C-alpha cells in the first residue's frame, strides 16, 4: 500500500518518511527484527530511494534501525538490558535535579506550570494517551531543566528520546493515568516543602513502577503481534 507523501522539497519528503517509519516502529507495525529494503519502503511511500535513505540513516543514528550488509535494513531487536541502563541513567539525573531543586529557596516558582497541570482534581484530569505521554515527558524534563544545569538537561532530553518507544505505553492502562497524576503531585509537593529524601524516594518509586509497567506492556504487545502472524527476527533472550 502506497502512502502519499507529497512535498515540493526533498528535505520535507525525507522528514515525512522519517516520521511515518518512526510511527510504524512505535505502533509495532514494523516489529523488532523486521527486515526490509529501501526499494520496498520507497514503493510503499510512493517516493524515490534518496529521501528514504536519508530517513533511514536518521533512524539509524537514533538506534531504531540498523543496516545489514548486502541485505537491506532491519528494525533493531529489542534489548531490554539497554533500556534498563537508560532508565538507570535517567534516575540518576532526575534525582540529582530534584536534590538541587529542594535546596533552592523557592523551588515552587520554577515549577508553577507543573503544579497547574498535575495538581488538579480527578474530574479535571486528562485521559488522552498521546497528550498525557507528552505531558509526562515534559514533567520529568522540566524537573531537570529547572535545576539549572544545561548539559544535564541536554543528556536527559537525549535519554527521553531514546526511551520514548516504550515509555509512551505507560498510559495504555487507565489506572496508570490516575497513579501518575497522584505521584507527580506528591513529588511536586515534597519539592516545594524542601522534603528532599521524601521527594527522592517517591521519584525513584515512580520511575521504577513506570519501568516495570512498560516492560510488561511491551512484551504483551510483541506477543500479540506474533500471535497475529508476525514473527520478528529477534534473539529469544531479548524477550525473557
N, C-alpha and C positions, 0 to 999 in steps of 0.2 A: 504494500500500500504506500503510495506516494503521499508526502506531506508538503503542501505548498508553502514555500518559504521565499516569497517574493521580496526582492531587495534591489535597489539601484546600485549598491556598492558591495564589493566582495567582503569588506570588513563586517558589514552589517549581517550578511548572509552567514558568515562563519560564526558570528555571535549567536545567531538564532539556532544554527545547527548545534552549537555547543550547549545551549540552554535546553534544547529538546533532548539531546542524548543524556545530559545530566539528569533531567527529569525522568527519563526512561530507566536510568540506573536507580534513582531514588525510589521509584514506584515499582521496582522489581519487574519491569517489562524486559529489561536486559538484566539477566541474573549473573551473580558472581561466577566466573568461569566461562561464560558465553563467548564464543569466538565469532568474528565477522570480518569482512573485508571492507576496504574503502569503497570499492565499487558497489557493494550491497547497500551501504549507507547512502552513497550518492544517488543510487536509483530510488531508494525509499524517500529521500528528501527532495528528489527532483532537482538535484544540483550537480555541479561538476566536482571532481575529486579535490580540487585545490582548497575550497573552503572547508570541505570535510576533513582534509588532512590537518588544516590549521586548527579546527575544533578538537580533533583527536589529540594533537600534540599538547594542547592546553589541558585537556583532561588527563593526559599522561603526567604532566607537571604537577597536577593536583592529586595524583596517585589513584585515580579512579579506573584507569585502563592501562594496559601495557602492550607494547608492540612485540610481536612474535616473529622471529627470524623466518622469512620465506613463507609465512602462513597467516599474515594479516594481523589482527588486533584481538585483544581479549579483555573482558571486564575482569578486573583484579579479583581473585578469590578472596573471600572474607578471611581476615586474620584477626581473631578476637584478642590475641595477645597484643597485637599492635594497638588496637583500640583501648585495651586496658592500660597500656603505657601512656597513651594520650590523656586518658582520664586521670591518671596519677599526676601528670604534669599540670593538668588543669586545676586539680585540687590544691596543689602546692601554690600556684599563682593566686588563686582566689582567696586562699587562707591568708597569704601574705598581704593581699589587698585589704581584706577585712580587718586584719590586725592594725594596719595603718589607719584605716578609717576610724576605728574605735579610739585611736589616740588623738584624733582631731577634736577641737573644742566643740564644734557644732556640725557633726557629720550629716545630720538630717537635712541641712541646707543643700548639700550636694546630691542628696537622694530624694529630693522633693518629687520629681517625676515618677520615680519608682513607687513612692508612697501613694501617689494618686492612682496609679494603675493597679497595684496589688493589694492595698489595704481598703477593700471595698466590701460591702455586704454581699452575701451569697447571691441575692437576686440580681445584682449588677455585674456578676462575673460573666466574662465572655465564654463562648463554647466552641467557636470556630477553630478547628485544629490548626489550620495554616496560620491564622492570626496569632494564636497562643504560642505556637512554636517560635515565631519571630519575636514576640514579646519576651518569651523565656530567655532566648539568646541575648536580647538587649539587657535584661535584668542582670545577668552574670557579667556581660561585657561592661555595663555601666559601673558595677562594683569595682572592677579593675581600673577602669578609666578614672573614676573619681579618686582613686588612691594617688594619682598624680605622676605615675612612672610611665612615660611614653613607650619605652621599649618593652616593658612588661605588658602593656596594653596591646602592642603590636603582636607579640608572641601569642598572647591569649586569643586574639582575633584569628590568627592562623589556625590555632587548635580548634576553635569554634567551626571554622570552615571544614576542617578535616572530619570532625565528629558529626557534622550535620546529617550525613546519610543515615545514621542510626538514631541519633538523639531526637530527631523530629518525631519519631514514632512514640515517644513517651505519652503523647496526648490522645492516642487512639483508644485508650481505655478511659471512660468517663470519670471513674474515681480519682484518676491521676490529676484531673483538672482542679478539683477542689483541694486535693492534697497539696498541689503546687502553690495555689493561692495562699493556703494556710501557712505553709513552710516559708514562702517568701516573706509573708507578713511578719512572721515571728523573727526571722533573720534581721529584717529592717528594724524592728522594734529593739532588738538586742544591741544593734549597732548604735542606734540613736541614744540609747541609755548607757553606752560605753561598757556593756557587759561582754567583754572580749571573749573569754573562754566559752561562755554560753553561745555566742554567735558562731564561733569556730566549730563547736560541737554540732550545732544544728546544720551548719553549712556542709560539713563533711557527711552527715547522715543524709542530707537532702541529695547530694551528688551521688552517694553510694546507692540510694534507693532508685534513683533515676537510671543509673548504670545497670543495675540488675533487671529493671523492668524492660529497658530497651533491648537488652541481650535476649531475654525470653521472647519478646515480641518479634525480634529479627529472626530468631530460629524458627518460630512458628510460621512466619510469613514465607520463609525459604522452603520449609517442608510443605506448606500448602502449594507453593508454586511447583514443586517437584511432583506432588500428587496429581496435579493437572497435566502432567506430561512433560514438564520442563526439567531437564536434568543438567544442571550446571556442572562443568568440569572443575571440581574443587577437591582439594585433599580432604579426606574424611576427618582428619584431626582438627580441621578448622570449624567443625560443626559438632564437636563433642559437648 
